Amino acid sequence: MINLPQRPRRNRKNQAIRNLVKENEVMVGDLILPLFLIDGKNKKTQINSMPGIYRLSKDLMLKEIESCLKLGITTFDIFPNINDQLKDKKATESLNKKGLYLSSLKEIKKQFPEAVIMTDVAMDPYSSDGHDGLVKNGEVLNDETLDILSKMALAQAEAGADIIGPSDMMDGRVGVIRNTLDNHGYSNVSIMSYTAKYASAFYGPFREALQSTPKFGDKKTYQMNPANTREAVIEANLDVIEGADFLMVKPALSYLDIIKLLKDNFNLPIAAYNVSGEYSMVKAAAAKGWIDGDKIRDEILLSIKRAGASIILTYFAKEFALSKK
């Protein structure tokens, strides 16, 4: 036998010891489940590109949230699928208190006050142009969009939102939203900024889910270039200064280096969005029998946690929670 003072395998020799020295672990409480809301009653529609994920009417979403709370999932990010006839250039439906989104948020919070409700702040679900900001002469306007976003965030806070999620990537939006919330008595409502949201090809299934694909062009003038790293630090610095409570990286799996970069340089909690395309690839390969979908799911979530994310938004949240029962 050779003389080896250090034998790393000693710490791997059985499951009990491996558990003792485990450096990272994904817990159900780390996860946020995105949910898709549609108008109607007792309505559930399959998202073709996201097997196992559905658009739900308010009554069915209430039942889904109840079942998830019993599994230990506490936080839900709710996205609206708005009928095309309600969309316009200024996203006015986003402020309709009797409309699908705001009325549903209010009811969800009334039924489940213990649930943490996160909302989405961007114009694209309500915009006839399909962009995250106000469009004029083919250009997405930054400063003119901020007023719309701040009103949207305030309406969501009034409806009971616990966490506001600006996903639009307009410059200055966190500060404007923070000021608006504070000035109207909602200083306890948190902001989870989509800090480093990249112009990614991984969003395709999500856009099918919301039917919010841009009517022209793309989102590269406001979402980040996938080639850039240091730009994420600039965005994060601004969000910290402007009053964000969490910094998010989106997508997660192809941007683990960005998650680690923000974790190493900022003291705020880091969130990561394990997006629709990442979910769909796993489901498609698993359906073909090419991979073990459950093991791949857990390895992906662990990689995101290991990179530095304290919070993971993922469509795998419910099935992961069920696997822990």
Secondary structure, DSSP 8 states (H G I E B T S, - for coil): ----S--GGGGGSSHHHHHHT------GGGEEEEEEE-SSSS-EEE-TTSTT-EEE-HHHHHHHHHHHHHHT--EEEEEE---GGG-BTT-GGGG-TTSHHHHHHHHHHHH-TTSEEEEEE-STTTBTT-SSSEEETTEEESHHHHHHHHHHHHHHHHTT-SEEEE-S--TTHHHHHHHHHHHTT-TTSEEEEEEEEB--GGGHHHHHHHT---SSS-STTTSB-TT-SHHHHHHHHHHHHHT-SEEEEESSGGGHHHHHHHHHH--S-EEEEE-HHHHHHHHHHHHTTSS-HHHHHHHHHHHHHHHT-SEEEETTHHHHHHHT-
